[in-house]
């Protein structure tokens, strides 16, 4: 079960990363924004693209002696993402369940799942 959860998380991070690298304006557009400048698209490629790919590679390729630490670190990062969304929901209530509320649930569930299977 641990491998399924870890590989699933890696696939989600890789997908996010690839889309952000190839179509950064699409990623921002999902949230109703734009990436109208080169610098904005560069930021999306770096933060969503590069980070997503790096996390996927780490989850899939961590040496056995580092695996548990990697899984815990990724779980905590996901929990931080979900927590940041909760704070954002308190400050500004989202107008729609998709994508922000759905992503919050996915991040929180995946964080817990990774911690349980580590």
N, C-alpha and C positions, 0 to 999 in steps of 0.2 A: 504493500500500500504506500509506503514511503516513497518508492521510486515513481509511482504513478503521480503522486502529488507534486514531487519535485520536478519531474519532466513536464507536467501540466503547467506549473508556474513558469518554467523555462520557456515553454512554447508561447505563453501569453506575453512574457517580456520580449521574446524575439519578434513576435508579430507586431507589438507596439513599436519596437525599435526599427524594424524594417519599414513600416508605414511612415514613421516620422522621418527616416532618412530619405525616402523616395518622394513622399508627398507631405512636407511639413505644413503647408497651408491647409490640407485636409484635416490634420490633427487639431489645429486651432479652430477650424470651421465647425467641427463636431460640437464645440462649446459655444458657437455663435460668434466667434472672433475671427480675426484675419491675421495673416502673417504677411503684411504688405511690403515689408522692407527686407533687404538682404540680411540685415542684422537679426531681425525677428525670426526668419527662417533658419538662420545659423543657430540661434538659441534653441529652437525646437529640435533641430537635428542633433545638437549636442546633448541636451537634457533628456529628451524622450528617446531619441535614436541611439546615440552612443551609450547612454546609461542602460537602456533596455537590452541592447545586444551584449554589453559587458556582463550584466546580471545573468542573462541566459547562459552565456559561456561559462560563467563561474558556477552556476547551479549544475550544469552538465559535466564540467571538467575539473571540478575541485578534487584534489588528491584525497584519498580516503581519510587521512588523518586530519584534514581540514573540513571535511564535509559537514559535520555537525555545527561548527562555528559559522560556516557560510550560510547554512539553512537558517540558523538563528538570526544572523545579521539581516538576511533578506526578509525574514518574517517581521523583524522589528521595523525595517524600512517600510514594509507594507502597512504595518500598524500605524506608523507615523503618517503615511499618506492618508489612511482612513481617518485618523484623528484630526489631521488638518482639514479634511472635508467636513467633519462634524463641527469644528470651530467655524468654518466658512458658512455652514448651514445656520448656525446661531446668529452670525453677523448679518448674513443676507440669505434669506430663504430661497432655495432654488425654485424656479418656475415649473420644472418638469422632473419626472423621475429619471428620465434618460437624458444625458449620460451620467450626471454627477451622483445621484443617489445609487444607481445601479453599480457604478464603479466603487463607491464607498462600501457597499455590501460585498462585492467581489474581493476587494482588498482586505477587508476585515476577516472574511471567511478563509481566504487563502493564508493569511497570517496565522490564524488559529490552526488551520490544517498543517501548515509547515511545522509549527511548534509541537503539535501532537505526534508527528511522524519522525521527528529528528532522531 
